Amino acid sequence: MSASDNRAGIWLMVVGVAAFTVQDGLSRYLAGQTTVWFTIMLRYWFFAAFVLLMAWRKPEGFRAAVSLRRPGLHLSRAVLHVAEILVIVLSFTLIGLINTHAVFQICPLLVAALAGPVLGERVSVSQWMAIGAGFCGILLILRPGSDLFSALALLPLLAAVLFALYTVLTRLATRQEGAFVSFFWSGILGAGLMTLGGIWFREPMPATQWGLTVANGAVAILANWLIIRCYTKAEANVVQPFAYLQLVFVTIMGILVFREPVEFMTLVGAGVIVLAGLSTLIRVRPGKIGN
């Protein structure tokens, strides 16, 4: 890909993670006003509508675009994705955006660790060292034995494990089927699962909250579309480092909008995790980003 394509991909990634930050802020607020189940159910309905529209527009036709070979694998992915979103939004409401995302940055390193046993990919010694460094960053954030350490503080770590498993299974699925098939069935099966659980938690909302709910769904669609476009424009290893900007955006939002406190050691630990994640990317594809 050309340098101009890579630049376009980088900007799409930056705007995409900014949109995901807005989505997280809206989810944090709405889940605090109603329930996590109801908030995520409505968001999944928007997601399902989005993937249905994309499928109808596929040149090969709807049925060909969404046909799948391993339904059990896709159902497992959907269960993991739903569980991850529920856990991370619950974490937003209980320990805040900043603390949640600081720990969640371990996810790419968990994906690297799981790629060996699940996908049969080789994990180098340097990658294992980076994974170890990332967990040291987690310990700096959680500080076992301190007042901060509690079961609640483990929620974002659980969310990271769930999303890492989901990511690895998605890689496994896309070895035999197109990426859109995995994306489509994540939305459709996820919406079905969330409806089965979330419909029991429905409750009346004022017009302002419905407006924010619609905005939440729209921003979620925009964020996913931007990331999809990003990966069609540029190589993954070029744009992936810029995904870590979400931690910066989340920190700004947490401080300015939700008045969340920021612990110095939380920033230090998050920095260790981010540097460990970036080191694995540098080793995968040495060199610099196109100018």
Protein Blocks (a to p, Z undefined) as FASTA:
>chain_A
ZZklmmmmmmmmmmmmmmmmmmmmmmmmmmmmmcfklmmmmmmmmmmmmmmmmmmmpmnb
jklmmgcfblmlmmmmmmmmmmmmmmmmmmmmmnojklmmmmmmmmmmmmmmmmmmmnop
acdfklmmmmmmmmmmmmmmnogoiaklcfklmmmmmmmmmmmmmmmmmmmmmmmmcfkl
mmmmmmmmmmmmmmmmmmmmgccddfklmmmmmmmmmmmmmmmmmmmmmmmmpcfklmmm
mmmmmmmmmmmmmmmmnopacdfklmmmmmmmmmmmmmmmmmmmgcdddZZ
